Amino acid sequence: MTSTTRIPATEITGIYGALIKTISRRMLGQVPDAVGVMWHYPALLKDQMKFGRRTESWNRLDPNLASLATMAAAASIGCSFCLDLHYFMTHNRGLDETKAREVPRWRESTAFAPLERRVMEYAEAMCRTPLTVTDEMSAALLDDLGAAALLELTARIGVMNMTARGNVALGIRSAEFSASCGLPPMAVPSADGVASA
């Protein structure tokens, strides 16, 4: 695989490197270039992976809403790696693949319920600079989800915002995880913003 990253991937070596490669192959079916890029600083990679695993234990927000929120944040920033990875993870976790596929064009898609739309709108608003989150958005989600789930939603979007911006800055792109498990390509917004049948 030819690297298109801004920092070339390096060889992943050592006992910890072998473990990382084994885990990557088991979870993803491959060792993506992103791991080789991050291997220039193994301690940083280890800390990021540890934090990522901890976020998986959060459980106040419905898993489908969590998936839609993180994917909407990734789409808003333009991180193809994050979108592809989370589409793949949606499949592996038995979540709603049809809705996950539609996230890049959620505003024009008819696949989403009102709460799902509010969650994705919040995710986009958090990822803009400056943020465009309003009191009304927050109040509606507080009513819908409760305080603990809204806190988790906010934290998940914040984590994805950091991750996606870092990946885009480093030139880390999709590793085609979803194609490897036979998922259809992700939907793309129409040129005129009108959903097509």
C-alpha positions as CSV (number, residue, x, y, z in Angstrom):
1,M,0.0,0.0,0.0
2,T,1.5,3.4,-1.0
3,S,1.2,5.9,1.7
4,T,-0.4,9.2,1.0
5,T,0.1,10.5,4.5
6,R,2.1,13.7,5.3
7,I,4.3,11.7,7.7
8,P,5.4,8.5,6.0
9,A,4.4,5.3,7.8
10,T,7.3,3.6,9.5
11,E,7.9,-0.1,10.2
12,I,6.1,-1.3,13.3
13,T,8.6,-3.3,15.3
14,G,9.1,-4.9,18.7
15,I,6.9,-6.9,21.0
16,Y,4.4,-4.0,21.5
17,G,4.4,-3.4,17.7
18,A,3.6,-7.1,17.1
19,L,0.7,-6.8,19.6
20,I,-0.6,-3.7,17.8
21,K,-0.4,-5.5,14.5
22,T,-2.2,-8.6,15.8
23,I,-5.0,-6.4,17.4
24,S,-5.4,-4.4,14.2
25,R,-5.7,-7.5,12.0
26,R,-8.2,-9.1,14.4
27,M,-10.3,-6.0,14.7
28,L,-9.9,-4.5,11.2
29,G,-8.6,-7.2,9.0
30,Q,-5.5,-5.2,8.3
31,V,-2.9,-2.9,9.7
32,P,-3.8,0.6,8.3
33,D,-1.1,3.1,7.3
34,A,-2.4,5.3,10.2
35,V,-0.8,2.9,12.7
36,G,2.5,3.1,10.9
37,V,2.3,6.9,10.9
38,M,1.6,7.0,14.7
39,W,4.3,4.4,15.3
40,H,6.9,7.2,15.1
41,Y,5.7,8.0,18.7
42,P,4.6,4.6,20.2
43,A,3.7,6.1,23.6
44,L,1.3,8.6,22.0
45,L,-0.3,5.8,20.0
46,K,-0.7,3.7,23.1
47,D,-2.3,6.5,25.0
48,Q,-4.7,7.3,22.2
49,M,-5.7,3.6,21.9
50,K,-6.2,3.4,25.7
51,F,-8.4,6.5,25.7
52,G,-10.3,5.1,22.7
53,R,-11.0,1.8,24.5
54,R,-12.2,3.7,27.5
55,T,-14.7,5.7,25.4
56,E,-16.2,2.3,24.3
57,S,-17.3,1.7,27.9
58,W,-19.5,4.8,28.0
59,N,-23.1,3.6,28.1
60,R,-25.6,6.4,28.8
61,L,-26.2,7.2,25.1
62,D,-28.0,4.8,22.8
63,P,-25.3,3.0,20.7
64,N,-27.0,3.9,17.4
65,L,-27.2,7.6,18.3
66,A,-23.5,7.5,19.4
67,S,-22.6,6.0,16.0
68,L,-24.6,8.6,14.1
69,A,-23.1,11.5,16.1
70,T,-19.5,10.4,15.7
71,M,-20.0,9.8,12.0
72,A,-21.7,13.1,11.5
73,A,-18.8,14.8,13.2
74,A,-16.3,12.9,11.0
75,A,-18.3,13.9,7.9
76,S,-18.5,17.5,9.0
77,I,-14.7,17.7,9.3
78,G,-14.0,15.5,6.2
79,C,-12.2,12.6,7.7
80,S,-12.7,9.7,5.3
81,F,-10.7,7.4,7.6
82,C,-13.1,8.0,10.5
83,L,-16.2,7.7,8.4
84,D,-15.1,4.4,6.9
85,L,-13.9,3.0,10.2
86,H,-17.2,3.9,12.0
87,Y,-19.3,2.5,9.2
88,F,-17.3,-0.7,9.5
89,M,-17.7,-0.7,13.3
90,T,-21.4,-0.1,12.9
91,H,-21.6,-3.3,10.8
92,N,-19.4,-5.3,13.3
93,R,-21.5,-4.2,16.3
94,G,-24.9,-5.0,14.6
95,L,-26.0,-1.4,14.6
96,D,-28.2,0.2,11.9
97,E,-26.0,0.0,8.7
98,T,-28.6,1.6,6.5
99,K,-28.7,4.8,8.6
100,A,-24.9,4.8,9.0
101,R,-24.5,4.6,5.2
102,E,-26.7,7.7,4.9
103,V,-24.9,9.9,7.4
104,P,-22.9,12.0,4.8
105,R,-26.2,13.2,3.4
106,W,-28.3,13.1,6.5
107,R,-30.0,16.5,5.8
108,E,-31.5,15.3,2.5
109,S,-32.0,11.6,3.5
110,T,-35.4,10.3,4.6
111,A,-33.8,7.5,6.8
112,F,-33.6,9.5,10.0
113,A,-36.1,10.1,12.9
114,P,-36.3,13.6,14.4
115,L,-34.1,12.8,17.4
116,E,-31.4,11.3,15.1
117,R,-31.5,14.5,13.1
118,R,-31.1,16.7,16.3
119,V,-28.1,14.5,17.3
120,M,-26.4,15.0,14.0
121,E,-27.2,18.7,13.8
122,Y,-25.6,19.0,17.3
123,A,-22.5,17.1,16.1
124,E,-22.1,19.4,13.1
125,A,-22.6,22.5,15.3
126,M,-19.9,21.4,17.7
127,C,-17.4,20.8,14.8
128,R,-17.8,24.2,13.3
129,T,-15.4,27.1,14.1
130,P,-16.8,29.0,15.8
131,L,-19.2,26.5,17.4
132,T,-22.8,27.0,16.4
133,V,-24.5,25.1,19.3
134,T,-27.5,27.0,20.5
135,D,-29.4,27.0,23.8
136,E,-32.4,25.5,21.9
137,M,-30.4,22.6,20.5
138,S,-29.0,21.8,24.0
139,A,-32.4,22.1,25.7
140,A,-34.1,19.8,23.2
141,L,-31.4,17.2,23.5
142,L,-31.5,17.5,27.3
143,D,-35.3,16.8,27.2
144,D,-34.8,13.9,24.8
145,L,-31.8,12.2,26.3
146,G,-31.3,13.4,29.9
147,A,-28.2,15.0,31.4
148,A,-25.9,11.9,31.4
149,A,-26.5,11.0,27.8
150,L,-26.1,14.6,26.6
151,L,-22.8,14.7,28.4
152,E,-21.7,11.5,26.7
153,L,-22.9,12.8,23.3
154,T,-20.9,16.0,23.8
155,A,-17.8,14.1,24.9
156,R,-18.0,11.6,22.0
157,I,-18.3,14.4,19.4
158,G,-15.4,16.2,21.1
159,V,-13.2,13.1,20.9
160,M,-14.2,12.6,17.2
161,N,-13.5,16.2,16.5
162,M,-10.0,15.9,17.8
163,T,-9.3,12.6,16.1
164,A,-10.8,13.6,12.7
165,R,-8.9,16.9,12.6
166,G,-5.7,15.2,13.5
167,N,-6.2,12.6,10.8
168,V,-7.0,15.2,8.1
169,A,-4.0,17.3,9.1
170,L,-1.8,14.2,8.8
171,G,-3.3,13.2,5.4
172,I,-4.7,9.9,6.8
173,R,-7.4,8.7,4.5
174,S,-9.9,5.9,4.3
175,A,-8.4,2.4,4.5
176,E,-11.4,0.8,2.8
177,F,-12.5,-1.1,5.9
178,S,-16.2,-1.1,4.9
179,A,-15.4,-2.5,1.4
180,S,-13.5,-5.4,3.0
181,C,-16.7,-6.6,4.7
182,G,-18.9,-6.1,1.6
183,L,-20.8,-2.9,2.8
184,P,-22.1,-0.8,0.0
185,P,-20.3,2.5,-0.6
186,M,-21.4,5.4,1.7
187,A,-24.0,7.7,0.3
188,V,-22.9,11.1,-0.9
189,P,-24.9,14.3,-0.9
190,S,-26.4,15.2,-4.2
191,A,-25.0,18.3,-6.1
192,D,-28.2,20.2,-5.6
193,G,-28.9,19.0,-2.0
194,V,-32.1,17.3,-3.0
195,A,-32.4,13.6,-2.1
196,S,-32.8,11.3,-5.0
197,A,-34.8,8.0,-5.0
